Every structure is written in C-alpha cells, then in structure tokens.
Amino acid sequence: LGYRPPAPETATPPLPPSGSATLHLQAAMAKEEAMH
C-alpha cells in the first residue's frame, strides 16, 4: 500500500486541487473511523 496517514508536522503540504484534497480528507477520516 502506498498510503501514508498525514503526519502532524506535514499538515500543510502543497495541496492538490480542492476536489482531490476533500476526497483525500474524507478517505483519511473514513480510515481512522474504520481503525477504531
């Protein structure tokens, strides 16, 4: 898997188009909820 959860210090990388950013954010949140 090439997925890495965003680290706190890397909270502000060069953002992709807002559509992709939103998608990535939702995916990360879903993954976090699935882990709990």
N, C-alpha and C positions, 0 to 999 in steps of 0.2 A: 504493500500500500504506500502510495506517495503522499498520503495526507498527514499533515502535522498540525496539531492544535496551536493557535496563535499564542505565543508567549507574552507575558505582561510587558516585557521590555520591547517587544516587537508589535505593540498595539497599534502603531501608526506607520505601516509600510506604504509604498507608492500604491494607492488604491486603483483597482481596475474600474471599468465603467460601473456606475452605481447599481445597475441591474445585477452584474456579477457579484458585487460587494454584498448586496442584500441576499442573494442566493447563498453565498458563502457563509454569511452570518447565520441564516436560517439553518443551514446544514450543520454548522458547528453547534448551535443551540440544540438541535434535534439529537445530535450525537451525545451531547452532555446529558440530556434527559434520558436517553437510552442507557447510558452507563450507570445511572443511579438505580 
